[in-house]
Structure formats: C-alpha cells, structure tokens
Amino acid sequence: MALDTPSAPERSEATGKPLQDRVMGWIAFAVLTLAAIVWLIPLLWALDTALKTEADTTTVPVTWIPPSGFTLESFWQILSAGNMLRWYFNSFLTSSIITLLVVLLGSLAAFGFSRVAFRGRRLLFLVIIAGLIIPPQILIVPLFAEMDALGFVDTYWGIILPQIAAPLSVFIFKQFFDGIPHELEDAARVDGASRFRIYWQIWMPLARPAIAAVAIFTFVISWNNFLWPFIIVTNTDMMTIPVGIATVQSSYGVRYADIMASAVLAGLPLIIVFLFFQRQIVQGVAGTGLKG
C-alpha cells in the first residue's frame, strides 16, 4: 500500500523561501509603509505650513508649494519675539532632572521589592502599581495645594517633584531584576559586597536596557507634559515649551505659520534624540517587553 507523504511548501525560485513567507513579508511591508505615510503626513504638513508666509497658509485651494515661495520668517519671528530659548532651557533642565530621579528612585524601589524580604512587600508593591490606573487629572488639586503649602509654585521643584512618582518605572525595573539569577547575588555576598554595592555595581550595569527604556519614556513624557506645568507655573520665564507655545498662540491670535513653526521647534529636540539613540530605544523597548 502506497503511503501518502506530506508535500513540501511551495518555494520561490529566486530566494528559496516558502511562497507564503514572501507573501506575508510583502503584506507586512505594505502595512508598515502605509502606517509610515499616515504618521509622516502631519509632520510634513506642519513643516510645510511653517515655511509659508501667513497669507499663503489660507489660500484656496491648499497647495504644498506656496505661490510666494518658502520662507523662514515664522521661525525668526517665534525665536525673536517669544521666549523660546528660555523655554527650551526650562524643559531641558526639568526633563533631565525628572529622568535622573525617576531612574534612580524607581530602580532603588524595584531592587527592594525584588531582593529584600520584608512583611507587606507584595501588598505595598500592588499599592504602587495601582497608581498606574489613577488618572493624573484627579491629583491636580491636592498636588497644587501641597506645592503651594511648600512654596514651590512658579519654581523648578514645583514642576519636578510631582512628576518623579512613576509606578511604571518601578514595574519595569522589578520585572528586569526578577530575571537576574539569585546565584549572582549570593556570590557577591560571599565576597563581602554590601546590599547597596550589589545594587550599584552589579544590578545597575546589568539593567542597561531597562534604564534606557525608562529614561527615554520619562524624558519624552516630561518634555511633552502640558497640564501640570500649565497649572503650577504662571511666570513667563518659568514656562516650559508646551506651555510657552500656548502663550504664543494667544499672543498672535490664529496665525497658522507661527503656530506650526513653534510646534516644529518644540518637537525638534525629540526628533534629534530619536535619530541619535534609535538603536538604544529599540533595544530598551525589546529588552523590557514593552510594546506600543
């Protein structure tokens, strides 16, 4: 009796890969290309509008190439008339300090939850993680009252302190530390290393992917944060980029070229950060299992 043998998958003559894999590859490429176009068009439109004169932004029909040609007039107007450089400095300073403190405090807390046995550890960790489901808008009033009582209104610390409470960073670091073998810690303790030395000289160097992920996400979130700096800051010199852009819009009315120029200038540092650290961003996200 003849036996039926499974047929081999159909293969492409050019690459030798199964035809089904090649078709899936084409579909994935088409979907990613479409997603990239959808994501890029608003950015290109903002840049195109910023490079037009104010009169060309309202012409009908709308065109990509303005009749009067491209100009940097809106950029110069925003940089000269506004307080853009000061807002850049404020955003960079506060975002950098917030990122540093979130990485340091989040990793220390995660190390304690992962490696230090104490009563109520699991319950306390659940309480911290529960902070992920609390909308930040609910905390605005009590946080403002607390900062006002401390005299931190219109100060850098008023912007920074409420933003260093980051349950997500504790969760990411704890997940990473839980994956490190206990034998490594036991060997370090046999050699006489203290608990803090184990954390600082062994755990933190191993946690570079987690550090990169937490640092990048924290910096981007704090740089784009509008609500809290808008609440806690009233002095123009203390404003961050998102809050300052809102005042530019109010000052000039509806001037589309100026609005888009300020938006492009605000997002430019984040684009530069991504271009320089895209490999670390991908490795950090992949290493912590986070997906967008």
C-alpha positions as CSV (number, residue, x, y, z in Angstrom):
1,M,0.0,0.0,0.0
2,A,1.4,3.3,-1.0
3,L,2.0,5.9,1.8
4,D,0.9,9.5,1.4
5,T,3.9,11.8,2.1
6,P,3.4,15.4,3.1
7,S,4.1,17.8,0.2
8,A,6.9,20.3,0.6
9,P,5.8,24.0,0.8
10,E,5.9,25.9,-2.5
11,R,9.2,27.8,-2.7
12,S,10.2,30.9,-4.6
13,E,12.8,30.2,-7.3
14,A,14.6,33.5,-6.6
15,T,15.1,33.2,-2.8
16,G,14.3,29.7,-1.8
17,K,11.9,30.9,0.9
18,P,8.4,29.5,1.1
19,L,6.0,31.5,-1.0
20,Q,3.7,32.0,2.0
21,D,6.5,33.7,3.9
22,R,7.2,36.0,1.0
23,V,3.6,37.0,0.7
24,M,3.4,37.7,4.4
25,G,6.5,39.8,4.1
26,W,5.0,41.9,1.3
27,I,1.8,42.4,3.3
28,A,3.8,43.5,6.3
29,F,5.9,45.8,4.2
30,A,2.8,47.4,2.6
31,V,1.1,47.9,6.0
32,L,4.2,49.4,7.6
33,T,4.7,51.7,4.6
34,L,1.1,52.9,4.9
35,A,1.5,53.5,8.6
36,A,4.7,55.4,8.0
37,I,2.9,57.6,5.4
38,V,0.0,58.3,7.7
39,W,2.4,59.2,10.5
40,L,4.6,61.4,8.3
41,I,2.0,63.4,6.5
42,P,1.0,65.6,9.6
43,L,4.7,66.3,10.3
44,L,5.4,67.3,6.7
45,W,2.2,69.4,6.7
46,A,3.3,71.2,9.8
47,L,6.8,71.8,8.4
48,D,5.3,73.0,5.1
49,T,2.9,75.4,6.8
50,A,5.7,76.7,9.0
51,L,7.7,77.5,5.9
52,K,4.9,79.5,4.2
53,T,4.0,83.2,4.6
54,E,0.9,83.9,6.7
55,A,-1.0,84.8,3.5
56,D,-0.2,81.6,1.8
57,T,-1.4,79.4,4.7
58,T,-5.0,80.5,4.0
59,T,-5.0,80.2,0.2
60,V,-7.7,78.1,-1.6
61,P,-7.1,75.6,-3.0
62,V,-4.5,74.5,-0.5
63,T,-1.1,73.6,-2.0
64,W,2.1,72.1,-0.8
65,I,4.2,74.6,-2.7
66,P,3.2,78.2,-1.8
67,P,2.8,80.8,-4.5
68,S,5.2,83.2,-2.7
69,G,7.9,80.5,-2.1
70,F,9.2,79.1,1.2
71,T,10.4,81.4,3.9
72,L,11.9,81.2,7.4
73,E,10.0,84.3,8.6
74,S,7.8,82.5,11.1
75,F,10.8,80.7,12.7
76,W,12.7,84.0,13.1
77,Q,9.5,85.7,14.5
78,I,9.0,83.0,17.1
79,L,12.6,82.9,18.1
80,S,13.0,86.7,18.3
81,A,9.6,87.8,19.7
82,G,9.0,84.9,22.1
83,N,10.9,83.5,25.0
84,M,11.7,80.3,23.1
85,L,15.3,79.8,24.3
86,R,14.4,80.2,27.9
87,W,11.5,77.7,27.5
88,Y,13.9,75.3,25.8
89,F,16.2,75.6,28.9
90,N,13.4,75.1,31.3
91,S,12.1,72.0,29.5
92,F,15.6,70.5,29.2
93,L,16.5,71.2,32.8
94,T,13.3,69.9,34.3
95,S,13.0,66.9,32.0
96,S,16.7,65.9,32.7
97,I,16.3,66.1,36.5
98,I,13.0,64.2,36.4
99,T,14.5,61.5,34.2
100,L,17.5,61.1,36.5
101,L,15.4,60.9,39.7
102,V,12.9,58.5,38.2
103,V,15.6,56.1,37.1
104,L,17.4,56.3,40.5
105,L,14.3,56.1,42.7
106,G,12.5,53.6,40.5
107,S,15.5,51.2,40.4
108,L,16.1,51.5,44.1
109,A,12.4,50.7,44.9
110,A,12.4,47.8,42.4
111,F,15.6,46.4,43.9
112,G,14.0,46.4,47.3
113,F,10.8,44.7,46.1
114,S,12.8,42.2,44.1
115,R,15.6,41.3,46.5
116,V,14.7,42.4,50.1
117,A,12.3,40.3,52.0
118,F,10.0,42.3,54.4
119,R,6.5,42.0,55.7
120,G,3.9,43.5,53.4
121,R,6.2,43.6,50.4
122,R,3.6,42.2,48.0
123,L,0.8,44.4,49.2
124,L,3.0,47.6,49.1
125,F,4.0,46.7,45.5
126,L,0.4,46.3,44.5
127,V,-0.4,49.7,46.0
128,I,2.3,51.3,44.0
129,I,1.3,49.6,40.8
130,A,-2.3,50.7,41.4
131,G,-1.0,54.2,40.7
132,L,-0.9,53.3,37.0
133,I,-4.7,53.2,36.8
134,I,-5.3,56.6,38.6
135,P,-5.8,59.4,36.0
136,P,-3.3,62.2,36.8
137,Q,-6.1,64.8,36.4
138,I,-7.6,63.6,39.7
139,L,-4.5,64.5,41.6
140,I,-4.1,68.1,40.2
141,V,-5.9,69.9,43.1
142,P,-4.3,68.1,46.1
143,L,-0.9,68.3,44.3
144,F,-1.3,72.0,43.7
145,A,-2.3,72.6,47.4
146,E,0.7,70.6,48.5
147,M,3.1,72.5,46.3
148,D,1.6,75.8,47.3
149,A,2.0,74.9,51.0
150,L,5.7,74.1,50.4
151,G,6.2,77.4,48.5
152,F,7.0,75.6,45.2
153,V,4.6,77.5,42.9
154,D,6.5,79.1,40.0
155,T,9.6,77.1,40.8
156,Y,11.5,74.3,39.1
157,W,10.9,72.0,42.1
158,G,7.2,72.6,41.7
159,I,7.4,71.3,38.2
160,I,9.7,68.4,39.0
161,L,8.6,66.8,42.3
162,P,5.1,65.7,41.3
163,Q,6.5,64.0,38.1
164,I,9.1,61.8,39.8
165,A,6.3,59.5,41.2
166,A,6.5,56.9,38.3
167,P,4.9,53.5,39.1
168,L,5.7,52.3,35.6
169,S,9.5,52.6,36.2
170,V,9.2,50.5,39.4
171,F,7.3,47.8,37.5
172,I,9.8,47.8,34.6
173,F,12.9,47.6,36.9
174,K,11.3,44.9,39.1
175,Q,10.5,42.7,36.1
176,F,14.1,43.0,35.0
177,F,15.6,42.4,38.4
178,D,13.4,39.3,39.0
179,G,15.1,37.8,35.9
180,I,18.6,38.1,37.3
181,P,19.8,34.8,38.9
182,H,20.0,34.7,42.7
183,E,23.3,32.9,42.4
184,L,24.9,36.1,41.2
185,E,23.8,38.0,44.3
186,D,24.9,35.0,46.6
187,A,28.4,35.1,45.0
188,A,28.7,38.8,45.6
189,R,27.6,38.5,49.2
190,V,30.2,35.7,49.8
191,D,32.8,38.2,48.5
192,G,31.7,40.7,51.1
193,A,29.7,43.1,49.0
194,S,27.1,45.1,50.8
195,R,23.5,45.3,49.5
196,F,23.9,48.8,48.1
197,R,27.1,47.8,46.4
198,I,25.3,44.8,44.8
199,Y,22.6,47.2,43.6
200,W,25.0,49.8,42.2
201,Q,27.9,47.8,40.8
202,I,26.2,44.6,39.7
203,W,22.5,45.1,39.2
204,M,22.5,48.6,37.5
205,P,25.2,47.7,34.9
206,L,23.1,44.6,34.0
207,A,19.9,46.7,33.8
208,R,21.1,49.0,31.0
209,P,18.2,48.0,28.6
210,A,15.7,48.8,31.4
211,I,17.5,52.1,32.2
212,A,17.4,53.1,28.6
213,A,13.7,52.3,28.2
214,V,12.7,54.1,31.5
215,A,14.9,57.1,30.7
216,I,13.7,57.6,27.2
217,F,10.0,57.3,28.0
218,T,10.3,59.5,31.1
219,F,12.2,62.2,29.2
220,V,9.7,62.2,26.3
221,I,6.6,62.3,28.6
222,S,8.0,65.1,30.8
223,W,9.1,67.1,27.8
224,N,5.6,66.9,26.3
225,N,3.8,67.4,29.6
226,F,1.5,70.4,29.3
227,L,-1.2,70.1,32.1
228,W,1.0,70.2,35.2
229,P,3.4,72.9,34.2
230,F,0.4,74.9,33.0
231,I,-1.1,74.6,36.4
232,I,1.9,75.2,38.6
233,V,3.6,78.0,36.5
234,T,2.3,81.5,35.9
235,N,5.6,83.4,35.3
236,T,6.5,83.5,31.6
237,D,10.2,82.9,32.4
238,M,9.4,79.7,34.2
239,M,7.3,78.2,31.4
240,T,8.2,75.0,29.6
241,I,8.0,74.5,25.8
242,P,4.4,73.2,25.6
243,V,3.1,75.9,27.9
244,G,5.1,78.6,26.2
245,I,3.7,77.6,22.8
246,A,0.1,78.1,24.1
247,T,1.0,81.7,25.1
248,V,2.5,82.3,21.6
249,Q,-0.8,81.2,20.1
250,S,-2.7,83.5,22.4
251,S,-0.4,86.5,21.7
252,Y,-0.6,86.2,17.9
253,G,-4.2,85.0,17.6
254,V,-4.8,82.4,14.9
255,R,-1.5,82.7,12.8
256,Y,-1.1,79.2,11.4
257,A,2.5,79.7,10.2
258,D,3.6,80.9,13.6
259,I,1.8,78.1,15.4
260,M,3.3,75.4,13.2
261,A,6.8,77.0,13.5
262,S,6.5,76.8,17.3
263,A,5.3,73.2,17.1
264,V,8.2,72.2,14.8
265,L,10.7,73.9,17.1
266,A,9.2,72.2,20.2
267,G,9.4,68.7,18.6
268,L,12.8,69.2,17.1
269,P,14.8,68.1,20.2
270,L,12.8,64.9,20.5
271,I,13.4,64.1,16.8
272,I,17.2,64.6,17.3
273,V,17.1,62.4,20.4
274,F,15.4,59.7,18.4
275,L,17.8,59.9,15.5
276,F,20.9,59.6,17.7
277,F,19.5,57.0,20.1
278,Q,17.2,55.0,17.9
279,R,19.2,51.8,18.5
280,Q,19.1,52.2,22.3
281,I,15.4,53.0,22.1
282,V,14.6,49.7,20.1
283,Q,16.9,47.6,22.4
284,G,15.4,49.2,25.5
285,V,11.8,48.5,24.4
286,A,12.6,45.0,23.3
287,G,14.6,44.2,26.4
288,T,11.7,45.2,28.7
289,G,9.0,43.5,26.7
290,L,7.1,46.8,26.2
291,K,5.1,47.3,23.0
292,G,3.5,50.4,21.7
